[in-house]
């Protein structure tokens, strides 16, 4: 069965500094990986995805993620954090079978960017 | 284009009561799904639908029923509410074309408390 681990409950970073939110995954087949962000009292919003191809994926709001097959990781990164990036971030994985995409989500990492 | 809408935003039930959480989307998406979000557990799939008249169970379906009579609507029914169903419920939709690669669009959520 597929699974996702987000080892950090919270990440603290100062505005202007680079940020990394960690994610590791486990699937039996090819992984399809996603990052979603949740702002307070809102639904989840899609940030980016890795399906195949280039290991560095660029997404919304200046975020990017690096797929590392040997380390089974898909860490989310941003070169310069903004206070407005403070939110709850979820990594998710699908095994990529045809039909409906059954996503397995991690437990989430709260990002706090201080001014 | 309203996207995915959910009603109500908040609900308090007594144990044993029944209710229906409403979900609608105006993007003509074939796929729709229901998730519950609990602290420290991420999102878990309850039920999903790949089109009108077709539904299937997710990871945590017990105590919930769904039906899909139209493309736009996907209500979630709690038959006899239990305190363990206290959670935040999210509805999501996505396109079916392109296989499993499409992002899911989430509604704003319904916060349910069962006393």
gemmi code that builds the backbone of each chain (N, CA, C; Angstrom):
import gemmi

chains = {
    "A": [
        ("UNK", (0.843, -1.197, 0.000), (0.000, 0.000, 0.000), (0.881, 1.250, 0.000)),
        ("UNK", (0.374, 2.283, -0.622), (1.168, 3.519, -0.698), (1.051, 4.297, 0.595)),
        ("UNK", (2.086, 5.071, 0.893), (2.081, 5.897, 2.096), (2.964, 7.111, 1.881)),
        ("UNK", (2.715, 8.124, 2.692), (3.472, 9.367, 2.635), (3.851, 9.761, 4.052)),
        ("UNK", (5.079, 10.231, 4.230), (5.523, 10.715, 5.532), (5.994, 12.147, 5.420)),
        ("UNK", (5.481, 12.978, 6.304), (5.971, 14.349, 6.443), (6.537, 14.426, 7.857)),
        ("UNK", (7.846, 14.351, 7.980), (8.465, 14.158, 9.300), (8.387, 15.358, 10.231)),
        ("UNK", (8.104, 16.529, 9.710), (8.073, 17.743, 10.537), (6.641, 18.242, 10.687)),
        ("UNK", (6.197, 18.389, 11.939), (4.871, 18.960, 12.165), (4.860, 20.445, 11.820)),
        ("UNK", (5.987, 21.119, 12.086), (6.054, 22.554, 11.840), (7.449, 22.918, 11.369)),
        ("UNK", (7.490, 23.867, 10.456), (8.749, 24.432, 9.969), (8.688, 25.943, 10.171)),
        ("UNK", (9.696, 26.475, 10.810), (9.778, 27.912, 11.043), (10.916, 28.496, 10.215)),
        ("UNK", (10.618, 29.599, 9.542), (11.626, 30.244, 8.709), (11.381, 31.749, 8.719)),
        ("UNK", (12.444, 32.509, 8.598), (12.321, 33.965, 8.535), (12.050, 34.403, 7.102)),
        ("UNK", (11.275, 35.457, 6.976), (10.955, 35.977, 5.651), (12.233, 36.292, 4.889)),
        ("UNK", (12.274, 35.905, 3.627), (13.434, 36.141, 2.787), (14.406, 34.977, 2.745)),
        ("UNK", (14.291, 34.070, 3.735), (15.158, 32.891, 3.753), (14.560, 31.771, 2.914)),
        ("UNK", (15.409, 30.847, 2.447), (14.860, 29.694, 1.714), (14.124, 28.748, 2.664)),
        ("UNK", (13.143, 28.044, 2.115), (12.397, 27.085, 2.931), (12.365, 25.721, 2.254)),
        ("UNK", (12.296, 24.703, 3.074), (12.133, 23.331, 2.606), (11.129, 22.627, 3.489)),
        ("UNK", (10.158, 21.971, 2.877), (9.201, 21.138, 3.593), (9.393, 19.713, 3.061)),
        ("UNK", (9.655, 18.792, 3.974), (10.086, 17.456, 3.571), (8.919, 16.484, 3.377)),
        ("UNK", (9.132, 15.570, 2.423), (8.140, 14.524, 2.136), (8.863, 13.289, 1.617)),
        ("UNK", (8.558, 12.142, 2.178), (9.027, 10.869, 1.628), (7.817, 9.994, 1.364)),
        ("UNK", (7.962, 9.083, 0.433), (6.815, 8.297, 0.005), (7.191, 6.824, -0.132)),
        ("UNK", (6.154, 6.009, -0.218), (6.339, 4.580, -0.461), (5.209, 4.104, -1.351)),
        ("UNK", (5.548, 3.587, -2.531), (4.566, 3.000, -3.439), (5.189, 1.763, -4.077)),
        ("UNK", (4.349, 0.873, -4.574), (4.863, -0.325, -5.218), (5.158, -0.089, -6.691)),
        ("UNK", (4.468, 0.850, -7.300), (4.685, 1.142, -8.710), (5.297, 2.512, -8.906)),
        ("UNK", (5.015, 3.119, -10.037), (5.507, 4.474, -10.300), (4.721, 5.485, -9.479)),
        ("UNK", (5.421, 6.395, -8.798), (4.706, 7.379, -7.976), (4.262, 8.587, -8.775)),
        ("UNK", (3.074, 9.062, -8.449), (2.622, 10.351, -8.927), (2.464, 11.213, -7.677)),
        ("UNK", (3.204, 12.303, -7.602), (3.362, 13.056, -6.358), (2.798, 14.454, -6.487)),
        ("UNK", (2.195, 14.922, -5.414), (1.500, 16.206, -5.414), (1.809, 16.964, -4.120)),
        ("UNK", (1.775, 18.284, -4.233), (1.767, 19.156, -3.067), (0.519, 20.039, -3.114)),
        ("UNK", (-0.158, 20.094, -1.954), (-1.310, 20.973, -1.796), (-1.055, 21.880, -0.595)),
        ("UNK", (-1.670, 23.071, -0.627), (-1.554, 24.015, 0.484), (-2.944, 24.343, 1.012)),
        ("UNK", (-3.039, 24.480, 2.320), (-4.318, 24.832, 2.951), (-4.131, 26.066, 3.807)),
        ("UNK", (-4.818, 27.145, 3.437), (-4.837, 28.351, 4.248), (-5.950, 28.225, 5.283)),
        ("UNK", (-5.875, 28.966, 6.370), (-6.864, 28.828, 7.450), (-8.304, 28.918, 6.956)),
        ("UNK", (-9.113, 27.956, 7.390), (-10.545, 27.902, 7.078), (-10.818, 27.837, 5.578)),
        ("UNK", (-9.904, 27.249, 4.838), (-10.081, 27.101, 3.400), (-9.860, 25.651, 3.013)),
        ("UNK", (-10.310, 25.311, 1.808), (-10.011, 23.997, 1.256), (-8.587, 23.945, 0.746)),
        ("UNK", (-8.162, 22.745, 0.330), (-6.812, 22.583, -0.189), (-6.705, 23.160, -1.588)),
        ("UNK", (-5.522, 23.721, -1.873), (-5.239, 24.255, -3.208), (-4.026, 23.541, -3.786)),
        ("UNK", (-4.103, 23.175, -5.030), (-3.028, 22.500, -5.729), (-1.829, 23.432, -5.924)),
        ("UNK", (-0.622, 22.914, -5.628), (0.601, 23.680, -5.848), (1.391, 23.165, -7.051)),
        ("UNK", (1.666, 21.867, -7.056), (2.463, 21.295, -8.137), (2.366, 19.776, -8.102)),
        ("UNK", (2.855, 19.152, -9.182), (2.815, 17.697, -9.267), (4.019, 17.185, -10.049)),
        ("UNK", (4.404, 15.956, -9.723), (5.400, 15.222, -10.503), (4.736, 13.975, -11.058)),
        ("UNK", (4.806, 13.850, -12.383), (4.273, 12.652, -13.031), (5.422, 11.865, -13.652)),
        ("UNK", (6.199, 12.553, -14.485), (7.355, 11.938, -15.127), (8.228, 13.065, -15.668)),
        ("UNK", (9.448, 12.709, -16.106), (10.283, 13.724, -16.732), (11.245, 14.380, -15.767)),
        ("UNK", (11.429, 15.691, -15.927), (12.396, 16.459, -15.152), (12.139, 16.307, -13.655)),
        ("UNK", (13.198, 16.038, -12.910), (13.039, 15.814, -11.469), (12.706, 17.090, -10.701)),
        ("UNK", (12.975, 18.243, -11.265), (12.655, 19.512, -10.610), (11.362, 20.042, -11.223)),
        ("UNK", (10.370, 20.170, -10.377), (9.057, 20.599, -10.834), (8.773, 21.992, -10.291)),
        ("UNK", (8.314, 22.867, -11.147), (7.962, 24.222, -10.708), (6.449, 24.342, -10.616)),
        ("UNK", (5.990, 25.081, -9.604), (4.566, 25.205, -9.397), (4.129, 26.638, -9.140)),
        ("UNK", (2.997, 26.737, -8.446), (2.407, 28.052, -8.186), (3.164, 28.796, -7.099)),
        ("UNK", (3.045, 30.124, -7.108), (3.531, 31.022, -6.052), (5.036, 30.893, -5.822)),
        ("UNK", (5.812, 30.496, -6.838), (7.254, 30.406, -6.714), (7.772, 29.138, -6.065)),
        ("UNK", (6.886, 28.211, -5.761), (7.302, 26.942, -5.160), (7.836, 25.970, -6.215)),
        ("UNK", (8.715, 25.103, -5.786), (9.230, 24.039, -6.624), (9.466, 22.812, -5.753)),
        ("UNK", (9.580, 21.661, -6.380), (9.826, 20.432, -5.633), (10.767, 19.553, -6.437)),
        ("UNK", (11.593, 18.819, -5.694), (12.571, 17.947, -6.332), (12.244, 16.495, -6.070)),
        ("UNK", (12.050, 15.748, -7.135), (11.788, 14.318, -7.045), (13.117, 13.577, -6.992)),
        ("UNK", (13.287, 12.745, -5.969), (14.495, 11.949, -5.831), (14.092, 10.492, -5.668)),
        ("UNK", (14.261, 9.727, -6.739), (13.778, 8.342, -6.733), (14.578, 7.471, -5.768)),
        ("UNK", (15.881, 7.678, -5.706), (16.710, 6.822, -4.853), (16.416, 7.046, -3.375)),
        ("UNK", (16.056, 8.268, -3.013), (15.731, 8.576, -1.622), (14.222, 8.566, -1.372)),
        ("UNK", (13.460, 8.246, -2.379), (11.979, 8.264, -2.329), (11.480, 9.528, -1.643)),
        ("UNK", (11.959, 10.666, -2.116), (11.580, 11.937, -1.511), (11.033, 12.889, -2.554)),
        ("UNK", (10.277, 13.855, -2.062), (9.671, 14.880, -2.929), (9.536, 16.139, -2.083)),
        ("UNK", (10.651, 16.769, -1.771), (10.673, 17.923, -0.889), (10.225, 19.188, -1.599)),
        ("UNK", (9.447, 19.975, -0.897), (8.956, 21.260, -1.408), (9.932, 22.355, -1.017)),
        ("UNK", (10.209, 23.256, -1.965), (11.201, 24.300, -1.709), (10.745, 25.638, -2.273)),
        ("UNK", (11.299, 26.685, -1.672), (11.103, 28.036, -2.203), (12.335, 28.845, -1.853)),
        ("UNK", (12.893, 29.564, -2.806), (14.162, 30.273, -2.550), (14.050, 31.392, -1.523)),
        ("UNK", (12.899, 32.065, -1.466), (12.753, 33.205, -0.576), (11.336, 33.209, -0.011)),
        ("UNK", (11.205, 32.914, 1.284), (9.882, 32.773, 1.892), (9.210, 34.124, 2.119)),
        ("UNK", (7.883, 34.102, 2.024), (7.065, 35.274, 2.323), (6.183, 34.969, 3.537)),
        ("UNK", (5.833, 36.006, 4.287), (4.926, 35.807, 5.422), (3.621, 35.167, 4.958)),
        ("UNK", (3.192, 35.550, 3.753), (1.933, 35.023, 3.216), (2.015, 33.534, 2.842)),
        ("UNK", (3.207, 32.951, 2.865), (3.351, 31.508, 2.618), (2.960, 30.686, 3.846)),
        ("UNK", (2.769, 31.328, 4.982), (2.393, 30.615, 6.204), (1.071, 29.888, 5.991)),
        ("UNK", (1.092, 28.577, 6.145), (-0.080, 27.749, 5.852), (0.260, 26.308, 6.206)),
        ("UNK", (-0.685, 25.419, 5.947), (-0.508, 23.975, 6.162), (-0.273, 23.320, 4.810)),
        ("UNK", (0.806, 22.557, 4.698), (1.203, 21.964, 3.429), (1.082, 20.450, 3.497)),
        ("UNK", (0.451, 19.886, 2.465), (0.246, 18.446, 2.390), (0.931, 17.873, 1.162)),
        ("UNK", (1.661, 16.800, 1.375), (2.211, 15.998, 0.294), (1.259, 14.819, 0.066)),
        ("UNK", (1.096, 14.400, -1.188), (0.197, 13.289, -1.482), (0.783, 12.439, -2.605)),
        ("UNK", (0.427, 11.177, -2.604), (0.928, 10.248, -3.620), (-0.210, 9.414, -4.179)),
        ("UNK", (-0.100, 9.136, -5.471), (-1.013, 8.216, -6.134), (-0.162, 7.200, -6.870)),
        ("UNK", (-0.695, 5.988, -6.997), (0.069, 4.969, -7.713), (-0.131, 5.055, -9.207)),
        ("UNK", (-0.984, 5.954, -9.634), (-1.053, 6.221, -11.060), (-1.786, 5.190, -11.872)),
        ("UNK", (-2.658, 4.430, -11.244), (-3.474, 3.517, -12.036), (-4.466, 4.316, -12.867)),
        ("UNK", (-4.987, 3.710, -13.895), (-5.963, 4.415, -14.728), (-7.250, 4.622, -13.936)),
        ("UNK", (-7.988, 5.639, -14.311), (-9.233, 5.916, -13.625), (-9.055, 6.917, -12.505)),
        ("UNK", (-9.884, 6.807, -11.515), (-9.886, 7.782, -10.429), (-8.572, 7.752, -9.674)),
        ("UNK", (-8.114, 8.921, -9.349), (-6.842, 9.112, -8.657), (-7.058, 9.007, -7.152)),
        ("UNK", (-6.711, 7.878, -6.573), (-6.836, 7.723, -5.124), (-5.572, 8.283, -4.484)),
        ("UNK", (-5.720, 9.451, -3.893), (-4.583, 10.092, -3.263), (-4.455, 9.643, -1.816)),
        ("UNK", (-3.210, 9.415, -1.405), (-2.896, 9.194, 0.005), (-2.120, 10.416, 0.461)),
        ("UNK", (-2.635, 11.073, 1.500), (-2.047, 12.315, 1.982), (-1.144, 12.062, 3.184)),
        ("UNK", (-0.128, 12.913, 3.310), (0.635, 12.948, 4.538), (-0.149, 13.679, 5.614)),
        ("UNK", (0.443, 13.760, 6.796), (-0.251, 14.364, 7.930), (-0.175, 15.879, 7.934)),
        ("UNK", (0.605, 16.438, 7.018), (0.681, 17.888, 6.914), (1.831, 18.493, 7.700)),
        ("UNK", (2.376, 19.587, 7.172), (3.425, 20.362, 7.847), (2.998, 21.811, 7.884)),
        ("UNK", (2.992, 22.356, 9.083), (2.620, 23.765, 9.218), (3.864, 24.610, 9.006)),
        ("UNK", (3.793, 25.519, 8.046), (4.882, 26.446, 7.755), (4.577, 27.793, 8.388)),
        ("UNK", (5.492, 28.280, 9.190), (5.326, 29.588, 9.819), (6.488, 30.462, 9.384)),
        ("UNK", (6.171, 31.533, 8.655), (7.189, 32.467, 8.180), (7.084, 33.740, 9.015)),
        ("UNK", (8.133, 34.065, 9.693), (8.133, 35.245, 10.570), (8.712, 36.455, 9.829)),
        ("UNK", (8.152, 37.639, 10.161), (8.621, 38.857, 9.461), (10.076, 39.190, 9.790)),
    ],
    "B": [
        ("UNK", (-17.836, 31.344, -12.305), (-17.454, 29.954, -12.030), (-17.179, 29.784, -10.542)),
        ("UNK", (-18.110, 29.168, -9.826), (-18.004, 29.064, -8.374), (-17.040, 27.956, -7.944)),
        ("UNK", (-16.711, 27.013, -8.840), (-15.820, 25.916, -8.450), (-16.583, 24.842, -7.686)),
        ("UNK", (-16.041, 24.437, -6.537), (-16.672, 23.435, -5.687), (-17.278, 24.144, -4.478)),
        ("UNK", (-18.571, 23.955, -4.279), (-19.251, 24.576, -3.141), (-19.769, 23.501, -2.202)),
        ("UNK", (-19.755, 23.815, -0.904), (-20.235, 22.883, 0.121), (-21.156, 23.618, 1.075)),
        ("UNK", (-22.218, 22.936, 1.488), (-23.100, 23.456, 2.531), (-23.502, 22.329, 3.460)),
        ("UNK", (-23.682, 22.603, 4.763), (-23.407, 23.881, 5.420), (-21.913, 24.045, 5.707)),
        ("UNK", (-21.517, 25.183, 6.232), (-20.123, 25.388, 6.639), (-19.873, 24.800, 8.018)),
        ("UNK", (-20.864, 24.865, 8.871), (-20.764, 24.322, 10.218), (-22.043, 23.557, 10.544)),
        ("UNK", (-21.901, 22.502, 11.341), (-23.070, 21.748, 11.761), (-22.772, 21.056, 13.077)),
        ("UNK", (-23.749, 21.095, 13.990), (-23.660, 20.360, 15.246), (-24.807, 19.369, 15.276)),
        ("UNK", (-24.494, 18.117, 15.515), (-25.494, 17.055, 15.587), (-25.437, 16.363, 16.938)),
        ("UNK", (-26.521, 15.723, 17.285), (-26.531, 14.845, 18.445), (-26.321, 13.410, 17.949)),
        ("UNK", (-25.746, 12.600, 18.804), (-25.533, 11.196, 18.459), (-26.827, 10.560, 18.000)),
        ("UNK", (-26.756, 9.868, 16.860), (-27.920, 9.184, 16.334), (-28.695, 9.954, 15.279)),
        ("UNK", (-28.465, 11.240, 15.189), (-29.139, 12.038, 14.171), (-28.536, 11.755, 12.795)),
        ("UNK", (-29.327, 12.023, 11.776), (-28.837, 11.876, 10.411), (-28.791, 13.244, 9.738)),
        ("UNK", (-27.955, 13.358, 8.728), (-27.910, 14.594, 7.961), (-27.190, 14.346, 6.637)),
        ("UNK", (-27.343, 15.316, 5.742), (-26.687, 15.254, 4.441), (-25.809, 16.477, 4.252)),
        ("UNK", (-24.560, 16.235, 3.908), (-23.645, 17.306, 3.517), (-23.738, 17.458, 2.003)),
        ("UNK", (-23.929, 18.698, 1.577), (-24.106, 18.942, 0.157), (-22.799, 19.360, -0.502)),
        ("UNK", (-22.622, 18.930, -1.743), (-21.450, 19.303, -2.535), (-21.897, 19.490, -3.979)),
        ("UNK", (-21.456, 20.571, -4.587), (-21.764, 20.814, -5.992), (-20.550, 21.430, -6.674)),
        ("UNK", (-20.410, 21.091, -7.976), (-19.330, 21.694, -8.761), (-19.881, 22.097, -10.129)),
        ("UNK", (-19.332, 23.195, -10.650), (-19.814, 23.720, -11.923), (-18.741, 23.687, -12.999)),
        ("UNK", (-17.800, 22.753, -12.869), (-16.702, 22.646, -13.819), (-16.871, 21.456, -14.753)),
        ("UNK", (-17.995, 20.784, -14.662), (-18.292, 19.615, -15.503), (-17.261, 18.498, -15.306)),
        ("UNK", (-16.780, 18.368, -14.061), (-15.827, 17.308, -13.758), (-16.545, 15.984, -13.566)),
        ("UNK", (-15.952, 14.930, -14.106), (-16.561, 13.596, -13.953), (-16.284, 13.016, -12.558)),
        ("UNK", (-15.078, 13.258, -12.060), (-14.679, 12.652, -10.789), (-15.032, 13.571, -9.628)),
        ("UNK", (-15.638, 12.989, -8.583), (-15.880, 13.714, -7.340), (-15.590, 12.795, -6.165)),
        ("UNK", (-15.247, 13.409, -5.039), (-14.860, 12.595, -3.884), (-15.126, 13.351, -2.593)),
        ("UNK", (-15.201, 12.590, -1.513), (-15.336, 13.126, -0.170), (-14.156, 12.655, 0.677)),
        ("UNK", (-13.600, 13.613, 1.442), (-12.522, 13.326, 2.382), (-12.928, 13.838, 3.761)),
        ("UNK", (-12.328, 13.246, 4.773), (-12.417, 13.812, 6.113), (-11.011, 14.159, 6.587)),
        ("UNK", (-10.925, 15.263, 7.313), (-9.625, 15.731, 7.813), (-9.668, 15.745, 9.322)),
        ("UNK", (-8.797, 14.976, 9.920), (-8.690, 14.901, 11.370), (-7.289, 15.304, 11.794)),
        ("UNK", (-7.161, 15.921, 12.971), (-5.846, 16.399, 13.427), (-4.814, 15.283, 13.443)),
        ("UNK", (-3.657, 15.553, 12.860), (-2.566, 14.584, 12.875), (-2.743, 13.404, 11.938)),
        ("UNK", (-3.785, 13.428, 11.111), (-4.038, 12.282, 10.234), (-4.158, 12.655, 8.771)),
        ("UNK", (-4.004, 13.896, 8.415), (-4.141, 14.255, 7.018), (-5.569, 14.065, 6.534)),
        ("UNK", (-5.733, 13.914, 5.248), (-7.053, 13.683, 4.657), (-7.207, 12.215, 4.311)),
        ("UNK", (-8.399, 11.695, 4.566), (-8.683, 10.297, 4.237), (-9.917, 10.224, 3.350)),
        ("UNK", (-9.845, 9.395, 2.343), (-10.902, 9.273, 1.349), (-12.067, 8.459, 1.908)),
        ("UNK", (-13.276, 9.009, 1.825), (-14.475, 8.329, 2.325), (-15.165, 7.567, 1.191)),
        ("UNK", (-15.614, 8.302, 0.183), (-16.249, 7.721, -0.996), (-15.850, 8.549, -2.202)),
        ("UNK", (-15.990, 7.958, -3.373), (-15.724, 8.713, -4.582), (-16.675, 8.261, -5.693)),
        ("UNK", (-16.711, 9.071, -6.758), (-17.583, 8.777, -7.895), (-16.847, 9.114, -9.186)),
        ("UNK", (-16.947, 8.226, -10.166), (-16.286, 8.472, -11.458), (-17.283, 8.962, -12.504)),
        ("UNK", (-18.536, 9.158, -12.105), (-19.532, 9.676, -13.017), (-20.918, 9.476, -12.436)),
        ("UNK", (-21.896, 10.104, -13.058), (-23.276, 9.976, -12.570), (-23.671, 8.510, -12.506)),
        ("UNK", (-24.205, 8.110, -11.366), (-24.658, 6.752, -11.169), (-23.596, 5.764, -10.735)),
        ("UNK", (-22.340, 6.217, -10.588), (-21.243, 5.309, -10.251), (-20.507, 5.832, -9.018)),
        ("UNK", (-20.548, 5.053, -7.954), (-19.826, 5.425, -6.735), (-19.041, 4.223, -6.224)),
        ("UNK", (-18.065, 4.504, -5.367), (-17.263, 3.426, -4.788), (-16.720, 3.887, -3.450)),
        ("UNK", (-16.287, 2.912, -2.653), (-15.797, 3.211, -1.315), (-14.333, 3.602, -1.340)),
        ("UNK", (-13.997, 4.477, -0.389), (-12.606, 4.826, -0.181), (-12.042, 4.110, 1.019)),
        ("UNK", (-11.199, 4.808, 1.750), (-10.477, 4.223, 2.882), (-11.345, 4.077, 4.129)),
        ("UNK", (-12.245, 5.029, 4.361), (-13.036, 5.054, 5.597), (-14.518, 5.252, 5.299)),
        ("UNK", (-15.194, 4.283, 4.668), (-16.581, 4.491, 4.226), (-17.664, 4.206, 5.262)),
        ("UNK", (-17.303, 3.531, 6.370), (-18.337, 3.078, 7.302), (-19.072, 4.248, 7.957)),
        ("UNK", (-20.400, 4.175, 7.925), (-21.228, 5.205, 8.535), (-21.653, 6.290, 7.567)),
        ("UNK", (-21.224, 6.164, 6.322), (-21.527, 7.185, 5.305), (-22.127, 6.537, 4.061)),
        ("UNK", (-23.063, 7.252, 3.436), (-23.603, 6.838, 2.145), (-23.476, 7.971, 1.146)),
        ("UNK", (-23.342, 7.601, -0.126), (-23.315, 8.599, -1.182), (-24.162, 8.121, -2.347)),
        ("UNK", (-24.530, 9.072, -3.197), (-25.169, 8.774, -4.464), (-24.792, 9.897, -5.414)),
        ("UNK", (-24.895, 9.626, -6.699), (-24.557, 10.670, -7.680), (-25.546, 10.569, -8.822)),
        ("UNK", (-26.579, 11.389, -8.746), (-27.629, 11.364, -9.774), (-27.323, 12.334, -10.907)),
        ("UNK", (-26.492, 13.325, -10.659), (-26.103, 14.276, -11.706), (-24.596, 14.461, -11.686)),
        ("UNK", (-24.060, 15.024, -12.743), (-22.621, 15.317, -12.781), (-22.249, 16.354, -11.738)),
        ("UNK", (-23.148, 17.292, -11.468), (-22.825, 18.436, -10.619), (-22.833, 18.138, -9.131)),
        ("UNK", (-23.666, 17.222, -8.670), (-23.899, 17.075, -7.229), (-23.428, 15.739, -6.686)),
        ("UNK", (-22.900, 15.773, -5.464), (-22.401, 14.548, -4.841), (-22.607, 14.660, -3.328)),
        ("UNK", (-23.815, 14.420, -2.837), (-24.085, 14.563, -1.405), (-23.538, 13.402, -0.583)),
        ("UNK", (-23.175, 13.711, 0.641), (-22.680, 12.709, 1.592), (-23.682, 12.603, 2.740)),
        ("UNK", (-24.163, 11.403, 2.990), (-25.166, 11.203, 4.038), (-24.579, 10.472, 5.233)),
        ("UNK", (-24.831, 11.040, 6.412), (-24.506, 10.363, 7.660), (-25.789, 9.730, 8.161)),
        ("UNK", (-25.785, 8.436, 8.300), (-27.022, 7.703, 8.593), (-27.416, 7.817, 10.063)),
        ("UNK", (-26.450, 7.691, 10.953), (-26.676, 7.765, 12.393), (-25.375, 8.299, 13.000)),
        ("UNK", (-25.335, 9.601, 13.208), (-24.075, 10.248, 13.580), (-23.511, 9.721, 14.892)),
        ("UNK", (-22.188, 9.621, 14.910), (-21.462, 9.191, 16.095), (-20.366, 10.205, 16.404)),
        ("UNK", (-19.970, 10.334, 17.667), (-18.899, 11.294, 18.008), (-17.625, 11.090, 17.196)),
        ("UNK", (-17.359, 9.852, 16.770), (-16.159, 9.577, 15.971), (-16.219, 10.219, 14.584)),
        ("UNK", (-17.395, 10.708, 14.209), (-17.535, 11.370, 12.919), (-17.336, 12.887, 13.014)),
        ("UNK", (-17.007, 13.357, 14.200), (-16.621, 14.748, 14.350), (-15.351, 14.991, 13.541)),
        ("UNK", (-15.421, 15.912, 12.581), (-14.310, 16.094, 11.657), (-14.607, 17.287, 10.756)),
        ("UNK", (-13.661, 17.599, 9.894), (-13.890, 18.551, 8.820), (-13.972, 17.752, 7.523)),
        ("UNK", (-15.027, 17.982, 6.778), (-15.288, 17.206, 5.565), (-15.058, 18.076, 4.330)),
        ("UNK", (-14.294, 17.524, 3.400), (-14.002, 18.225, 2.151), (-14.508, 17.419, 0.966)),
        ("UNK", (-15.122, 18.128, 0.048), (-15.517, 17.564, -1.226), (-14.509, 18.030, -2.267)),
        ("UNK", (-14.227, 17.194, -3.253), (-13.270, 17.553, -4.298), (-13.758, 17.040, -5.642)),
        ("UNK", (-13.306, 17.683, -6.705), (-13.644, 17.214, -8.047), (-12.420, 17.340, -8.944)),
        ("UNK", (-12.408, 16.551, -10.009), (-11.315, 16.616, -10.976), (-11.791, 16.094, -12.319)),
        ("UNK", (-11.041, 16.474, -13.341), (-11.358, 16.012, -14.681), (-10.960, 14.555, -14.840)),
        ("UNK", (-11.655, 13.858, -15.695), (-11.317, 12.462, -15.941), (-10.334, 12.307, -17.091)),
        ("UNK", (-10.244, 13.260, -17.963), (-9.359, 13.114, -19.116), (-7.902, 13.180, -18.658)),
        ("UNK", (-7.063, 12.423, -19.309), (-5.648, 12.446, -18.952), (-5.289, 11.470, -17.869)),
        ("UNK", (-6.220, 10.615, -17.496), (-5.892, 9.595, -16.508), (-5.783, 10.146, -15.127)),
        ("UNK", (-4.730, 9.812, -14.426), (-4.621, 10.157, -13.015), (-3.817, 11.402, -12.778)),
        ("UNK", (-3.586, 12.193, -13.796), (-2.634, 13.287, -13.632), (-3.260, 14.604, -13.218)),
        ("UNK", (-4.553, 14.636, -13.123), (-5.218, 15.921, -12.951), (-5.362, 16.324, -11.494)),
        ("UNK", (-5.159, 17.605, -11.236), (-5.290, 18.128, -9.887), (-6.732, 18.029, -9.428)),
        ("UNK", (-6.900, 17.903, -8.120), (-8.236, 17.916, -7.544), (-8.534, 19.332, -7.046)),
        ("UNK", (-9.783, 19.755, -7.227), (-10.250, 21.050, -6.753), (-11.107, 20.796, -5.508)),
        ("UNK", (-10.764, 21.463, -4.430), (-11.431, 21.215, -3.155), (-12.415, 22.329, -2.817)),
        ("UNK", (-13.496, 21.928, -2.164), (-14.419, 22.889, -1.603), (-13.889, 23.464, -0.307)),
        ("UNK", (-14.611, 24.423, 0.298), (-14.133, 25.099, 1.512), (-14.287, 24.285, 2.783)),
        ("UNK", (-15.038, 23.190, 2.717), (-15.158, 22.310, 3.877), (-16.412, 22.537, 4.702)),
        ("UNK", (-16.802, 21.476, 5.425), (-17.889, 21.527, 6.409), (-17.326, 21.015, 7.730)),
        ("UNK", (-17.425, 21.843, 8.763), (-16.958, 21.427, 10.085), (-18.122, 20.836, 10.849)),
        ("UNK", (-18.031, 19.548, 11.145), (-19.118, 18.812, 11.802), (-18.705, 18.402, 13.208)),
        ("UNK", (-19.596, 18.691, 14.153), (-19.394, 18.255, 15.534), (-20.560, 17.375, 15.931)),
        ("UNK", (-20.256, 16.188, 16.448), (-21.296, 15.270, 16.919), (-21.165, 15.131, 18.433)),
        ("UNK", (-22.218, 15.509, 19.124), (-22.200, 15.488, 20.596), (-22.738, 14.181, 21.163)),
    ],
}
model = gemmi.Model(1)
for chain_id, residues in chains.items():
    chain = gemmi.Chain(chain_id)
    for i, (resn, *xyz) in enumerate(residues, 1):
        res = gemmi.Residue()
        res.name, res.seqid = resn, gemmi.SeqId(i, " ")
        for name, pos in zip(("N", "CA", "C"), xyz):
            atom = gemmi.Atom()
            atom.name, atom.element = name, gemmi.Element(name[0])
            atom.pos, atom.b_iso = gemmi.Position(*pos), 0.0
            res.add_atom(atom)
        chain.add_residue(res)
    model.add_chain(chain)
structure = gemmi.Structure()
structure.add_model(model)
structure.setup_entities()
